[in-house]
Each structure stands twice: as structure tokens, then as C-alpha cells.
Amino acid sequence: MKNKTTWSERINARLQEDEGEIFKRGKWRWWFFLLLGLQSLNAVLTGLIFAGGDWAFTIACIVGGLLGWMVVGTLHYSDSPDGRLARGVSLLDSIALCFVIAHFALCFYVYGHLITLQREEAKYDAASVAFNDRLKNISTDDVEIVKAQERIEQSRVKVAKLENDTAYQNRRAVEASGVRVGRASISRPRGDSPSLSRSQVELERPKSPSERSADFLGKWDALIRVAGFGELILAAITFIYIRNRSARYNASSERKNAPEVNYGAAMAIPATVAGLRQGDAETATPVATVARGHDSTLKALRDHLRIVAFGIPKHWFKVDLIPGGVTIRLCRRKAGREVTVKQTRQSNKILDAVSRPDFRERLIDELMRQGFPVGGER
């Protein structure tokens, strides 16, 4: 019975990559989605924190989308045949990832604390409105009490005046009748009058928040904007570097400016024993006798390799016939001796394709796949 694979074995098999392609597909599985997700969240959080309207939020989301699209380009060029370009783009991408994580951490903290402060401010505003309403009601009651006291005072004055008038009339009547009465018999108005008492009411004022949301946001505003600027400027720097490095890589290849060889004439040369190959433009090395029918194509292949070798100082190529194909070796001199730096075996198909117009480009691509340092400046 066949043993079932465990989930860990299935995951490991899924993540296994071909030899020489470590983290080539992995960067699209992990790096790309990490950056895309964090940048999308950064755009949303930044828009929620600083957006003064719908347009500001929309612009923040659009910028986040553009950054996500730029990640596709930077990850693509991190696998460039130019080793220096690939390493430079990978370094810039790594720095950009640090800014993306810093931007997310700042936005997440600020947004969470900002929501807490805004809730406290909303509670304080509601409590202030209720306090002002109660205070207004108390003030209205005090005004009514004062008005009632004024009315009572006016009534008391009227009563006192009426009593005085009555006492005066009584005294005149007594005097007219000739009867003497003491002053004590004359009634005097009372000084007692009703009054309203007011009790002092004290209301507890609402406590204002210890920190205002505007002040808190002002303290972190600069750091969040610097992190966002870092994402944008690093994306721009990465593309500027890609643009200039690729232009230099394409323009500096000396094979583009090397003289063309007339391979039609080379094909017409009768079969002879192959000439001597000059190593490092000076060293002569004997080459095995060429089989009949392959002499001209072999010479054309060597001419192509001689032009390719112009871009690799102090190196030269050697080509030897073997059964069913050829051996291509990259050589150099070390301590006065010729050593082979890299070699590859190719079938007779490479000789059959020598006359093609794009043969040299195809040859360079094949050499690069085999690990030869022919991809530009080294």
C-alpha cells in the first residue's frame, strides 16, 4: 500500500524550485503579495486618517494601486541577465519593503489611537451640550424667581401705601371729632412681607479629554508622510536605476560595435585543416583536424565567439569537434598557464544554425544559460 504524503511534504514539494532558481518563483508567491497587500492597506489607512473628503481618499487609493503595479516591474527586473542590475533592484526592493512596513505600522497605530481620541471627544461634546442645557434651565428658574420677588415687592409697597392712607384718614376723622388719641392707637403698616428663597445648585462640569485628536495627529503626521514619501521615491529611484543600468548594459556591449564577418564567404572556403586559435589575442593553440563538411561552419562559429570575447577582457574561446557536436571552452591565463574557466557541450544543431541572421544573439543567450560571464560588464 502506497504511503500518503503528509501536508508538510506536499507544501515542501510545492515550494521546491529548480536548481539555480532559488526564490525566482517564490518572490511572486510571497514578496509580491506581501508588498501589494501592505501597500493597499497603507493607502486605505492613510486616506482614512488624512482624507478631508471623498476625493482625497480616492487619490490615496489610486496611488496605492500605482505602487502595487510598480512592484510588478521591479520584481521582474530582479531576474535580469545583468547580475549588477538584478542585485541593485533586489537591494532597492528590500529597502522599499522596510518603508512599506514602517508606513503600515505608523498608520495602524495612529488610526487606532485616533479613533479612541475621537470617541472621547464625541462623549465630551455630548456631555457639554447636556451641561449647557441644564445650566440654561437653572438660569431660567432663577430669572423667574427674581421676577416673582419683584412682583411681591410691588404688592407689599401697594399694601403699605394703602395702610398708610387708611391710618391718615382715621387720624383726621378722630381729630375732627375732638377726641385725642395716642399715637399708639394709630395702626402702622407691617414691615413683614413674604419672600422666596433660592438654593444654590452646583453642576459637575464634564471633564475634557487629556489629549485632542488634532494635537495627536500633528505629532505623527510628519513620520507617516515621510514613510509614504519613502515608498514613492524608492519606487522612482528603482525605475530610474533600471532605466539607466539597462541602457548602459545594452549600449556597452562591444559586440554591438564589433565588425561583421562575411559568413557567406566563409561558407565558400574549401575544407581544410582548422587554423590556429590565438588565446588572449596572442597565444596559439593547435586545434584538432576538422571533419569534412564542418570546416567553414566551425570557422564561422569561432568568429562569432571571437566577437563575443571582446566584452570579456583577458579571456578567449576555444571550440573543439566531438562526436555529435562541439565543445566550447572559455579560457584565460593564470600564473602563466592556460586554464579553462567554463565549458559546455553542444550538439551539431549549433553548427547548422550558424548562417542564421540572429545566430549571435541566440549563441549569447545559450552561453548565459550555461553560466558563461557574457552578459555585459563584469
PyMOL commands that set and color helices and strands:
alter all, ss='L'
color gray80, all
select helices_A, chain A and resi 7-15+26-50+54-77+83-177+183-185+213-252+254-256+263-268+295-311+349-352+359-369
alter helices_A, ss='H'
color red, helices_A
select strands_A, chain A and resi 277-279+283-285+316-322+325-334+337-347
alter strands_A, ss='S'
color yellow, strands_A
deselect
rebuild
show_as cartoon
